[in-house]
Amino acid sequence: MDALHNIIKGVNSYNKYKRREEKEERKNAFDKADILETDKSHERKKSKHRKSKSKKRSKDKEDRDRRREEKKDKKDKKRKKSK
């Protein structure tokens, strides 16, 4: 039981250490981003976001079209079967 308790204690302290380390990394990355950020980079980020959004829309449209076709095929098969 003591061994299990020690293992759990070790895992918890390791997780705490990792969280602290990740928090520090995020803080440092945020500070660097503040320093390096310019208007142009902001514009680039915006346009990149727009592109990905349009890609997503086209992908959604393709999925809808594909599902619609599958539905039609299924109905046609049922009709043929019933005849």
N, CA, C and O atoms as a MOPAC input file, in Angstrom:
PM7 MOZYME 1SCF
protein

 N      0.82600 1    -1.19200 1     0.00000 1
 C      0.00000 1     0.00000 1     0.00000 1
 C      0.87200 1     1.25900 1     0.00000 1
 O      0.57100 1     2.23900 1    -0.68100 1
 N      1.97000 1     1.20900 1     0.78700 1
 C      2.88300 1     2.35000 1     0.81800 1
 C      3.51100 1     2.59400 1    -0.54900 1
 O      3.68500 1     3.73800 1    -0.96700 1
 N      3.84900 1     1.50600 1    -1.24200 1
 C      4.46400 1     1.63300 1    -2.56600 1
 C      3.48900 1     2.30200 1    -3.52800 1
 O      3.87100 1     3.18200 1    -4.30000 1
 N      2.23500 1     1.88100 1    -3.47700 1
 C      1.21300 1     2.47000 1    -4.34000 1
 C      1.04100 1     3.95100 1    -4.02100 1
 O      0.93300 1     4.78400 1    -4.92100 1
 N      1.01600 1     4.26500 1    -2.73700 1
 C      0.87400 1     5.65400 1    -2.29800 1
 C      2.04200 1     6.49700 1    -2.80900 1
 O      1.84700 1     7.61900 1    -3.27500 1
 N      3.25900 1     5.94900 1    -2.71800 1
 C      4.44700 1     6.67100 1    -3.18900 1
 C      4.41200 1     6.88400 1    -4.69700 1
 O      4.81200 1     7.93800 1    -5.19100 1
 N      3.93100 1     5.87500 1    -5.42800 1
 C      3.82500 1     5.99800 1    -6.88600 1
 C      2.84700 1     7.10900 1    -7.24100 1
 O      3.14100 1     7.95400 1    -8.08600 1
 N      1.68900 1     7.10900 1    -6.59800 1
 C      0.67500 1     8.13700 1    -6.86500 1
 C      1.22400 1     9.51400 1    -6.52600 1
 O      1.02400 1    10.47100 1    -7.27400 1
 N      1.91900 1     9.61400 1    -5.39300 1
 C      2.51300 1    10.87500 1    -4.96800 1
 C      3.51400 1    11.36800 1    -6.01900 1
 O      3.54200 1    12.55100 1    -6.36000 1
 N      4.33300 1    10.43800 1    -6.52400 1
 C      5.33100 1    10.77300 1    -7.53400 1
 C      4.69100 1    11.24500 1    -8.82300 1
 O      5.14000 1    12.21800 1    -9.42900 1
 N      3.64300 1    10.55600 1    -9.24000 1
 C      2.94000 1    10.92800 1   -10.47600 1
 C      2.31900 1    12.30900 1   -10.31700 1
 O      2.40800 1    13.14300 1   -11.21800 1
 N      1.69300 1    12.54800 1    -9.17600 1
 C      1.07000 1    13.84700 1    -8.93900 1
 C      2.09000 1    14.97400 1    -8.94300 1
 O      1.84400 1    16.03500 1    -9.51600 1
 N      3.23600 1    14.74800 1    -8.30700 1
 C      4.25600 1    15.79900 1    -8.27400 1
 C      4.84000 1    16.01300 1    -9.66800 1
 O      5.15100 1    17.14500 1   -10.03900 1
 N      4.99100 1    14.94000 1   -10.44200 1
 C      5.49100 1    15.06900 1   -11.81100 1
 C      4.50700 1    15.87100 1   -12.65800 1
 O      4.91100 1    16.75100 1   -13.41800 1
 N      3.20400 1    15.56300 1   -12.52600 1
 C      2.18600 1    16.29300 1   -13.28100 1
 C      2.18400 1    17.76400 1   -12.90700 1
 O      2.04500 1    18.63300 1   -13.76700 1
 N      2.34000 1    18.04100 1   -11.61000 1
 C      2.38400 1    19.42500 1   -11.14000 1
 C      3.57500 1    20.15300 1   -11.76600 1
 O      3.45500 1    21.29500 1   -12.20900 1
 N      4.72600 1    19.47400 1   -11.79500 1
 C      5.93800 1    20.02700 1   -12.38700 1
 C      5.72400 1    20.31300 1   -13.87300 1
 O      6.10100 1    21.37800 1   -14.36200 1
 N      5.12000 1    19.36400 1   -14.58900 1
 C      4.87400 1    19.52500 1   -16.02400 1
 C      3.93500 1    20.69700 1   -16.29000 1
 O      4.17100 1    21.49300 1   -17.19900 1
 N      2.86300 1    20.80100 1   -15.48900 1
 C      1.92000 1    21.90900 1   -15.66000 1
 C      2.61200 1    23.24900 1   -15.46100 1
 O      2.38700 1    24.19200 1   -16.21800 1
 N      3.45500 1    23.32600 1   -14.44000 1
 C      4.19100 1    24.56000 1   -14.15600 1
 C      5.09900 1    24.89900 1   -15.33500 1
 O      5.18500 1    26.05400 1   -15.75100 1
 N      5.77800 1    23.87800 1   -15.87000 1
 C      6.68100 1    24.07000 1   -17.00100 1
 C      5.91500 1    24.54600 1   -18.23700 1
 O      6.35300 1    25.47400 1   -18.91600 1
 N      4.77500 1    23.91700 1   -18.53200 1
 C      3.96100 1    24.30500 1   -19.68700 1
 C      3.43800 1    25.72400 1   -19.53300 1
 O      3.40100 1    26.48600 1   -20.49900 1
 N      3.03500 1    26.07800 1   -18.32100 1
 C      2.53300 1    27.42600 1   -18.05500 1
 C      3.62900 1    28.45200 1   -18.34500 1
 O      3.37000 1    29.49600 1   -18.94300 1
 N      4.84000 1    28.14800 1   -17.92000 1
 C      5.98100 1    29.03400 1   -18.14800 1
 C      6.26300 1    29.16000 1   -19.65000 1
 O      6.53100 1    30.25700 1   -20.14000 1
 N      6.20300 1    28.04000 1   -20.38000 1
 C      6.43200 1    28.06900 1   -21.83200 1
 C      5.38600 1    28.92300 1   -22.53400 1
 O      5.71400 1    29.71900 1   -23.41300 1
 N      4.11300 1    28.75400 1   -22.13800 1
 C      3.04800 1    29.55600 1   -22.74500 1
 C      3.26100 1    31.03800 1   -22.47600 1
 O      3.06500 1    31.86900 1   -23.36300 1
 N      3.66100 1    31.36800 1   -21.25300 1
 C      3.90100 1    32.76400 1   -20.87500 1
 C      5.02800 1    33.33600 1   -21.72900 1
 O      4.91300 1    34.44500 1   -22.24900 1
 N      6.12400 1    32.57700 1   -21.87500 1
 C      7.25600 1    33.03300 1   -22.67900 1
 C      6.85700 1    33.20200 1   -24.14000 1
 O      7.24300 1    34.17900 1   -24.78100 1
 N      6.09200 1    32.25900 1   -24.66400 1
 C      5.65200 1    32.34100 1   -26.06300 1
 C      4.76200 1    33.56100 1   -26.25600 1
 O      4.86800 1    34.25400 1   -27.26800 1
 N      3.89500 1    33.82300 1   -25.30300 1
 C      3.00000 1    34.97500 1   -25.38800 1
 C      3.80600 1    36.26500 1   -25.36500 1
 O      3.52100 1    37.18500 1   -26.13200 1
 N      4.81500 1    36.34700 1   -24.48900 1
 C      5.66700 1    37.53700 1   -24.41500 1
 C      6.40600 1    37.75000 1   -25.73100 1
 O      6.48800 1    38.87700 1   -26.22000 1
 N      6.94400 1    36.67500 1   -26.30900 1
 C      7.64900 1    36.78500 1   -27.58600 1
 C      6.70100 1    37.24200 1   -28.68700 1
 O      7.06900 1    38.06100 1   -29.52900 1
 N      5.48500 1    36.71400 1   -28.67900 1
 C      4.50400 1    37.08100 1   -29.70300 1
 C      4.16200 1    38.55800 1   -29.59300 1
 O      4.00200 1    39.23100 1   -30.61200 1
 N      4.04900 1    39.06700 1   -28.39100 1
 C      3.76900 1    40.49000 1   -28.20500 1
 C      4.87900 1    41.34500 1   -28.79400 1
 O      4.61800 1    42.36800 1   -29.42700 1
 N      6.10900 1    40.92300 1   -28.58500 1
 C      7.24900 1    41.69200 1   -29.07000 1
 C      7.32600 1    41.63100 1   -30.59300 1
 O      7.57100 1    42.64800 1   -31.24100 1
 N      7.12000 1    40.45700 1   -31.16400 1
 C      7.31000 1    40.26100 1   -32.60400 1
 C      6.10400 1    40.65100 1   -33.45200 1
 O      6.21900 1    40.79100 1   -34.66900 1
 N      4.95900 1    40.82500 1   -32.81900 1
 C      3.74000 1    41.06600 1   -33.58900 1
 C      3.79000 1    42.41600 1   -34.30600 1
 O      4.14100 1    43.43800 1   -33.71500 1
 N      3.43300 1    42.39800 1   -35.58300 1
 C      3.33200 1    43.62900 1   -36.36200 1
 C      1.98900 1    43.63100 1   -37.06300 1
 O      1.27000 1    42.63200 1   -37.04400 1
 N      1.64800 1    44.75300 1   -37.68400 1
 C      0.37500 1    44.84000 1   -38.39600 1
 C      0.32500 1    43.84600 1   -39.55200 1
 O     -0.70900 1    43.22500 1   -39.79900 1
 N      1.44100 1    43.69800 1   -40.25500 1
 C      1.46100 1    42.79200 1   -41.40400 1
 C      1.21500 1    41.34900 1   -40.98100 1
 O      0.45600 1    40.62800 1   -41.62900 1
 N      1.85000 1    40.93200 1   -39.90800 1
 C      1.65400 1    39.55100 1   -39.46400 1
 C      0.20800 1    39.33600 1   -39.05500 1
 O     -0.35400 1    38.25900 1   -39.25700 1
 N     -0.39000 1    40.37300 1   -38.47700 1
 C     -1.80100 1    40.28000 1   -38.08600 1
 C     -2.67600 1    40.10600 1   -39.32900 1
 O     -3.59800 1    39.29100 1   -39.33600 1
 N     -2.38300 1    40.86900 1   -40.37100 1
 C     -3.14000 1    40.75800 1   -41.62300 1
 C     -2.98300 1    39.36100 1   -42.21200 1
 O     -3.95100 1    38.76700 1   -42.68800 1
 N     -1.76600 1    38.84600 1   -42.17700 1
 C     -1.52700 1    37.51500 1   -42.70900 1
 C     -2.34200 1    36.47300 1   -41.95700 1
 O     -2.94200 1    35.58500 1   -42.56400 1
 N     -2.36000 1    36.58400 1   -40.65400 1
 C     -3.13200 1    35.64000 1   -39.85000 1
 C     -4.59800 1    35.70200 1   -40.23000 1
 O     -5.26600 1    34.67400 1   -40.34400 1
 N     -5.09600 1    36.92100 1   -40.42600 1
 C     -6.50200 1    37.10500 1   -40.77300 1
 C     -6.81800 1    36.41000 1   -42.09400 1
 O     -7.78300 1    35.65100 1   -42.18300 1
 N     -6.00500 1    36.66700 1   -43.12300 1
 C     -6.27800 1    36.09000 1   -44.43800 1
 C     -6.16100 1    34.56700 1   -44.39400 1
 O     -6.93200 1    33.86200 1   -45.04500 1
 N     -5.20800 1    34.07000 1   -43.63600 1
 C     -5.04400 1    32.62600 1   -43.51600 1
 C     -6.30000 1    32.01600 1   -42.90500 1
 O     -6.76800 1    30.96000 1   -43.33100 1
 N     -6.83200 1    32.69900 1   -41.90100 1
 C     -8.05300 1    32.22500 1   -41.25000 1
 C     -9.19400 1    32.18000 1   -42.25900 1
 O     -9.95200 1    31.21100 1   -42.31100 1
 N     -9.30700 1    33.23400 1   -43.05600 1
 C    -10.37300 1    33.28500 1   -44.05300 1
 C    -10.25100 1    32.13100 1   -45.03900 1
 O    -11.24800 1    31.50400 1   -45.39700 1
 N     -9.04400 1    31.85700 1   -45.46900 1
 C     -8.83800 1    30.76400 1   -46.41700 1
 C     -9.29400 1    29.44100 1   -45.82100 1
 O    -10.00900 1    28.67100 1   -46.46300 1
 N     -8.87900 1    29.18800 1   -44.60500 1
 C     -9.23500 1    27.90800 1   -43.99900 1
 C    -10.74300 1    27.80100 1   -43.83300 1
 O    -11.31600 1    26.71900 1   -43.95700 1
 N    -11.38600 1    28.93900 1   -43.54900 1
 C    -12.83600 1    28.93300 1   -43.38400 1
 C    -13.50500 1    28.57200 1   -44.71700 1
 O    -14.44700 1    27.78100 1   -44.74900 1
 N    -13.01100 1    29.15600 1   -45.81600 1
 C    -13.60800 1    28.86100 1   -47.11800 1
 C    -13.35700 1    27.40600 1   -47.50500 1
 O    -14.22600 1    26.75400 1   -48.08500 1
 N    -12.17500 1    26.90300 1   -47.18400 1
 C    -11.89100 1    25.48800 1   -47.45500 1
 C    -12.86100 1    24.60800 1   -46.69200 1
 O    -13.37000 1    23.61500 1   -47.21100 1
 N    -13.10700 1    24.99300 1   -45.45200 1
 C    -14.01800 1    24.21400 1   -44.62000 1
 C    -15.41100 1    24.22500 1   -45.23100 1
 O    -16.07900 1    23.19200 1   -45.29000 1
 N    -15.85000 1    25.40500 1   -45.68900 1
 C    -17.17600 1    25.50600 1   -46.31000 1
 C    -17.27500 1    24.59500 1   -47.52100 1
 O    -18.26000 1    23.87300 1   -47.68000 1
 N    -16.26000 1    24.62400 1   -48.37500 1
 C    -16.30800 1    23.78900 1   -49.58200 1
 C    -16.30500 1    22.30900 1   -49.20700 1
 O    -16.96500 1    21.49700 1   -49.85500 1
 N    -15.56400 1    21.96800 1   -48.16400 1
 C    -15.53600 1    20.57500 1   -47.71900 1
 C    -16.90800 1    20.17400 1   -47.19100 1
 O    -17.39300 1    19.08000 1   -47.48100 1
 N    -17.53800 1    21.06200 1   -46.41300 1
 C    -18.87900 1    20.79000 1   -45.89900 1
 C    -19.85300 1    20.60400 1   -47.05400 1
 O    -20.70500 1    19.71600 1   -47.01600 1
 N    -19.72800 1    21.44300 1   -48.08100 1
 C    -20.61300 1    21.35400 1   -49.24300 1
 C    -20.41700 1    20.00600 1   -49.93700 1
 O    -21.38600 1    19.35300 1   -50.32500 1
 N    -19.16500 1    19.59800 1   -50.08900 1
 C    -18.88700 1    18.30100 1   -50.71300 1
 C    -19.50600 1    17.16800 1   -49.90500 1
 O    -20.08800 1    16.24000 1   -50.46600 1
 N    -19.37900 1    17.24900 1   -48.59300 1
 C    -19.96300 1    16.21800 1   -47.72600 1
 C    -21.47600 1    16.18100 1   -47.87600 1
 O    -22.07000 1    15.10700 1   -47.97000 1
 N    -22.10000 1    17.35500 1   -47.89800 1
 C    -23.55900 1    17.41300 1   -48.05900 1
 C    -23.97500 1    16.80800 1   -49.39000 1
 O    -24.92300 1    16.02600 1   -49.45600 1
 N    -23.26200 1    17.17400 1   -50.45300 1
 C    -23.57200 1    16.63500 1   -51.77900 1
 C    -23.41700 1    15.11300 1   -51.80500 1
 O    -24.25500 1    14.40100 1   -52.35900 1
 N    -22.34700 1    14.63400 1   -51.20400 1
 C    -22.09700 1    13.19300 1   -51.17200 1
 C    -23.21500 1    12.47600 1   -50.42000 1
 O    -23.72000 1    11.45400 1   -50.88400 1
 N    -23.60100 1    13.00900 1   -49.26000 1
 C    -24.67700 1    12.38700 1   -48.48400 1
 C    -25.99000 1    12.41700 1   -49.25500 1
 O    -26.75500 1    11.45300 1   -49.22500 1
 N    -26.25000 1    13.52200 1   -49.94200 1
 C    -27.46900 1    13.64600 1   -50.73600 1
 C    -27.50200 1    12.56600 1   -51.81300 1
 O    -28.52800 1    11.92000 1   -52.02800 1
 N    -26.36500 1    12.37700 1   -52.49000 1
 C    -26.27200 1    11.34900 1   -53.53400 1
 C    -26.49200 1     9.95400 1   -52.94900 1
 O    -27.19800 1     9.13100 1   -53.53300 1
 N    -25.88300 1     9.69700 1   -51.79400 1
 C    -26.05200 1     8.38900 1   -51.15400 1
 C    -27.51400 1     8.14300 1   -50.80700 1
 O    -28.02200 1     7.03400 1   -50.96900 1
 N    -28.17700 1     9.17500 1   -50.33200 1
 C    -29.59000 1     9.06100 1   -49.97900 1
 C    -30.42500 1     8.73600 1   -51.22200 1
 O    -31.29900 1     7.87000 1   -51.18800 1
 N    -30.13800 1     9.45000 1   -52.32100 1
 C    -30.86300 1     9.20000 1   -53.57300 1
 C    -30.64800 1     7.76200 1   -54.04100 1
 O    -31.59400 1     7.08200 1   -54.43900 1
 N    -29.40000 1     7.30700 1   -53.99000 1
 C    -29.08500 1     5.94000 1   -54.40300 1
 C    -29.85300 1     4.92600 1   -53.56600 1
 O    -30.39000 1     3.94900 1   -54.08700 1
 N    -29.89700 1     5.17200 1   -52.27500 1
 C    -30.60300 1     4.27200 1   -51.36600 1
 C    -32.09000 1     4.20800 1   -51.71000 1
 O    -32.68400 1     3.13000 1   -51.74100 1
 N    -32.68900 1     5.38200 1   -51.97000 1
 C    -34.11200 1     5.42900 1   -52.32500 1
 C    -34.36500 1     4.71500 1   -53.64900 1
 O    -35.34800 1     3.99000 1   -53.79300 1
 N    -33.47100 1     4.92600 1   -54.61400 1
 C    -33.60800 1     4.25900 1   -55.91000 1
 C    -33.55400 1     2.73800 1   -55.75500 1
 O    -34.33200 1     2.01900 1   -56.38200 1
 N    -32.64500 1     2.25800 1   -54.92900 1
 C    -32.54000 1     0.81600 1   -54.68700 1
 C    -33.82600 1     0.27700 1   -54.08100 1
 O    -34.30100 1    -0.79100 1   -54.46800 1
 N    -34.39000 1     1.01900 1   -53.12700 1
 C    -35.64100 1     0.59200 1   -52.49700 1
 C    -36.76600 1     0.53800 1   -53.52500 1
 O    -37.56300 1    -0.39900 1   -53.53400 1
 N    -36.82500 1     1.55900 1   -54.39700 1
 C    -37.86300 1     1.60100 1   -55.43600 1
 C    -37.74100 1     0.39800 1   -56.36600 1
 O    -38.73400 1    -0.25800 1   -56.68200 1
 N    -36.51800 1     0.11700 1   -56.79900 1
 C    -36.28800 1    -1.01200 1   -57.69600 1
 C    -36.66000 1    -2.32400 1   -57.02500 1
 O    -37.21400 1    -3.22100 1   -57.66100 1
 N    -36.35700 1    -2.42900 1   -55.75100 1
 C    -36.65700 1    -3.63600 1   -54.99200 1
 C    -38.16400 1    -3.84400 1   -54.87500 1
 O    -38.65100 1    -4.96700 1   -55.00500 1
 N    -38.89700 1    -2.76700 1   -54.63200 1
 C    -40.34900 1    -2.86900 1   -54.43600 1
 C    -41.08500 1    -3.19400 1   -55.73800 1
 O    -42.19000 1    -3.73400 1   -55.70000 1
 N    -40.49000 1    -2.87400 1   -56.88200 1
 C    -41.14400 1    -3.15200 1   -58.17400 1
 C    -41.04800 1    -4.56800 1   -58.51600 1
 O    -41.54100 1    -4.98400 1   -59.56400 1

